[in-house]
Every structure is written in structure tokens, then in C-alpha cells.
């Protein structure tokens, strides 16, 4: 397949990343003109859409108009056939119902293809990163939320409603009785994602500010855990154990060649990883105990590369 230049967007709850991604079969992806801008999600879906369109136009201008289309990675449940956002939680009010693909096509004059952000992240890693050459991969990203995807023979399982892979909305013992942002109770994301770690840390009496007076965040808690602070260790341990338990259960069901674990929370230190290993060993079955858990290779470029790959594979890019 000949090289394709794709305007790639990654629309998240806090930032929109954009770049020109060049893909070919015989070379690693090339990412140019990278930039991040605030999503401004609290201002509603129309503002997010306006920021996304502006980001796409910026890349297209930087590329001198040389692009075959727009590949999009977006938070929310996505209908990949239409490019519509069919559901989004309160982190992005008004984002659900946005005709994202059609709006980008109309604004930029290029075909657009849209995937859920973790589906795109997984496609990037499976095709060009840590999962390259593997027959099957389970990809889980743990950050502000928890998302996942399962890939078989290089293709992402999307499900009947485009919702397959919502790993964060699986039940687990650590989250029993804890309300989830989706409206259900007991889902893993509520305790394993970054906000859940912070909430638990404060519940345990941890200091709400850093030394400079700024609000405590995950990086600060991780430093305090490494220094031996009990509240920080316990907060990270609940997250890690929940992730490990769910990964073990999923591996029992899917039996992937490997698990690719990425995201900011997965970069935590020993307290988190020891608890994750404990949760894993308590739930995984002996035949799949040795399934390797790998780190992603592409970092923050993964959803951009995956979104571009999705566009490249579509009929629109021919």
C-alpha cells in the first residue's frame, strides 16, 4: 500500500492533540506538526467540535493541503460507520450526539473516519507498536479513565454498538459499592483511574496540596508512595489490585498472545505494580498465567497513529 498522509486528531477530556501522520508499509509512522490545545469540554460539545475543526485545519495548512483525509480518535462511544458520538459521560457534557465525522468533512473538505480513543490507541500499538506481529492483543490504557480493546489478526473488536472494550466498566471486588460516572455501581474505573486514586488518597487523610500549594495529583501521590507514605501506598494499591484482577479475568476469557498496558497510571511505581501483580495472580487461571504484560511502544502518539491507520484502511483513502 502506498504512503498516505493523514490529518490525525486525538480528542480527549482535557486536550486535543493533532498531527500529520504519514503511513507506509515499509517504514515506521512519521508524525509531524504535532500540537496540543485544551479541549474546553466544560464549555460543551459545540466548543469541543470547534476546537477539533480548528486543529484539523491547522494541520492541513501546515501540510500544504497534502493529506488524503482526517483520522480521528475521540473520547466517547463512537459509531465507526457514521463517525457519530453516540454517548459521552459528564466529563464531556454535550459531546454525545455530535456528528463528528460529518462535521469535519464539511469543514475541511476531506473524508473523515472516527474511532473511540482507546480503539484507536490499540490499533496504533497493534499495527505499529508493541503488538506488531502478534495474532491477538488485549490493550488497556489507564489514565483519567480506563479503556481497552481486543485485537485479533490486526483488527479491533468493535461490538454491535461500537462499545466493545470498555474495560473500566467491568465490575471488580475493589469497587464494590462505589458509584461509577456512568451511573452504575462497582465498576473498576471508579477506583483504578487517576481520579479514583486521588479520591482514595484524600479519604485516607493524605495532604490535598503539593509543596507549592497546587492541588495534589497522581504524580505527587506516586512520589509520596515511593517515599513510604501509607495513604499514598494504599491509594495506589487499590488501583493496581483492581487492574490486575480485571486483567486476569479478561485473560481467562480472551487468551491473548499479550497484554499491552499503557497510560499515566500504569507508570506508577512499586506500590501500584506489586498490587497489580497480586490482583493478577489471584484471578488468572494457570494455563494463561505466563501471558506477557508489555508496555506500549508509541506513547502519546498511539491514538494518532491508530486514527490515521483506520483512515488508511478505509475506502475513503483509496
N, C-alpha and C positions, 0 to 999 in steps of 0.2 A: 504494500500500500504506500502510495507516495506521501511525502511530508505534508502535513496540514498545519496551518497556523490558526489558532482558536483564541478568541477573546474569552477568558475564563473568569468567573466570579464565584466567590465563596461568601454567602450571606449568612451571618450568624447573629446571635442575640446582641452582641456588643460591637462587632466590627464587620465591615465588608472588605474583603481582600480582592484584588483584581490584578490580572497579569495577562500577557500574551504568552500562550504555551504552544510551542512547536513540537509536534509528534511525528516520528517516522519509525519504521520497523527496525532500523539498523543503528539507531543512536538513542542515547538517553534523552528524556524530555528536556527541552530548553525553556526556561522561564525568564521572561523579560518584562521590563516596565512594571515591576511589582509595586503595589501601593496599598495601604490600608486607610480606611476612613471610618468614623463612627457610624454604626447602623442607625442610631437615634430611634430605637424601637419604641421607646415610651411615647413618641410623638405620633405613633400609629402607622398602619400599613402603607398609606399613601406616601408618607415621608420615606419609609424604607425603600419603596419602589422608586421614588425619585432619586434617592442616593445610588441605588443599583444602576439605574439608567445612566446617571452621570458617570459612574465608574466605568461602565462599558464603553461609553463614548470617549472617555479619556484614553483608554487602551487602544481603541480603534484609531483615534487621531495619532497616538504615538507610533502606531504600526503603519501609518500612512494609508490606512484603509485596506491593508493587505491581510485579510482574515476570511476564513470560509464560513464562520458562524460564531455563535455565542454558546459556550457550555457553562451551565450554572449548577452550583452546589448550594442548596438552601436548607435552612432550618425549617422544620415542619413536616407534615405528611404531604408528599408530592404525588400527583398523578403524572407519571412519566410520559403517558400518551398525549396529554394536553399541555403539560407544563404548569398546571394549576396547583396552588397551595390549598389542599383540601381541609387541613386542620393545623392550627398552631395554638400553643397554650398562652397563658397570660404574660409570659416573658416577652412575647411579640404581639401585643394587642392589635387586632385588626388585620393581621397578616393572613389569617385563614380566609379563603375566598378570593385571594389575589390571583388574577390571570397572568402569572409572571412571565411565562414563555411568550404569550401573545403580545403582552405589553412591550417586552424587549424587542421583539421582531418589528413591531410597528414603529418603535422609537429609533431603532438603529438600522433598519433595512436589511437585516441578516437573519437567517434561520437560527432559532434558539432551541436548545434541549435542556431540560431541567431534571435533576436528581435530588433526592434527600441528601443532606450534607454528609451523613455517615456512609450512605451508599456510595457517594462519590469518593469519599476518603478511602473506602475499602477497594473500590475499583482501581484507584491510583496505586495503592500498595500491592494489589494482586497482580496488576499488569506490569508495573514498573518498579516495585519496591520489594519488601521483604517476602512477599508471597509469590514472586515471579518463579515460574517453573513448578509450582505446587498444583496438584489436582484439586485440592479443596482447602479453604481457609475460613476460619472464624475470625473476624476483625472486630475489636471492641475499643472504643475511644472513650476515655474517662476524663472529663473536664468540668465545665459548668453544668453539663448534663452527662448522661451515659447513653451512648448509641452503639449499634452494632450492625453487622451484616455477615451473611454467609455466602461464600462464593464457591461455585463448582465449575470446573473447566473454564475459568476466567469470566464467568457470568455471575452477576449478583442476583440472588433470590429476592424478588420484589414483593411477592404475595398478591393476593386478589385485590387489595385496596392500596397497594404501594406502601404498606406499613410493616412489612417483614423486617426483622432485625431490631425492633425496639427492646433491646436487652435491658435497658434501665427500667422498663415497666414489667419485669418479671418479679414475682414475689420471692422474698428470702427471709430467713429467720431473724436477721439483724434488724429488719424494717417492720417487724410485726407491730401493728397498731399505729404506725407512723403515717400521717396523711401524705399523699403524693400530689404534686402540682396538677396532675391530670384529672384529679377528682377521686381516684381510687385510694385504697389504703394498703400499706405493706409492700410497696414497690421498692426495688433496690436503689433506684436513682436518688430517692429521698434521703438516704443515709450515706451513699457511696460517692456521690458527686461533690464537687468543691463546696457548694453552699451547705450541704449536709455536714461536712467536716467542720466548717466554721460554726454552724449552729450547735453541734455537739460540744465543741471546744468551749463555747461560751456557757452552755448549760453546766459544764463541769467546773466552771469558775475561772476559766482562762482569761487573761487580760485582753480587753477589747481593742486595745490600740498597740501600735508598734512604738518603738522608742522615739520616733519623730512625731508621734501624735496621730499618725494616719490610722485608719481602721485596719484591724488585723485581717490578713488574707491567708490563702493557703500556703504561700511561700514562707511567711512568718511562722505559721504553725509548724511547718516542716522543720524549720531551723530550731524551734523550741523543742520539738520531739527529739531531734538529734542531740540536743543538749541535755536530754533526760527529763524534761518537764512531763509530769504524769498526765495532766489534762490533754496535752498535745498528743502524747503517745496513745492514749485511749481513743481520742477522736479519730486519729488516722487508722488505728487498729480496727475500729468498727467498719470503716470504709473498705479497708483491704480485705477483711474477712468476708464481707458481703460480696465483693467482686469475685474472690476465689470460690466461694460457694456456688455462685451462679455459673461461673466458667466451668466448674466441674460438672454441673448438671447439664449444661449445653453440650459439653464434650461427650458425655454419656449418650446423648441423643443423636448428635450430628457426626461424631467420629471424624473430625477434620484432620488433615495432614499436619496442620499447625494452627496456633492461635497467634494473632498479631495484636499486641496490646499497646495502645498509644494514648496520647493526651497528657495534659499537665499533671493530673493527679497520679498517673502511672509513673511520673518522675519522682515521686516521694521517696523517702529514704527507708532505712531498715525496718522501722516500726510498721509501716504500711506493707512492705513486701513480705515480712515474716507472717503477718496476719493473713495476707492474701494466700500465701503458701499453706497456711493452716486450714483456711476455708476450702481450698482446693483439695487437699489431702483427705478432708473429712467427707467430701461429696463425690469425688471422682471414682469410677469403677477401675479395678485393677487392669483390665485389658487396654485402657487408654491413659493410664497413669503417666506414661512416658511421653505423651503428646507435648512437643516443644512449645513454649510460650516465648515469642520473639518480640523485640521492639520494632516499631515501624522504621523504615529507612528514609522516608520522604519528608518527615516532619510536617511543618505547616503547608508545604506545597502539595501534600497528598490530595486534598479535596479539589484543588485547582487542576491538577493533572488528571484526576479521575473525571471531573466535569468535562475537560477537553477530550478525553478518551471516549466518553459517552457520545459526545457530538460527532467525533471522528467515525465512530462505528455506525452512526445513523445514516439513513438515505439522504438526509439533508446535506451531508458533507461531500457527497459524490460530485 
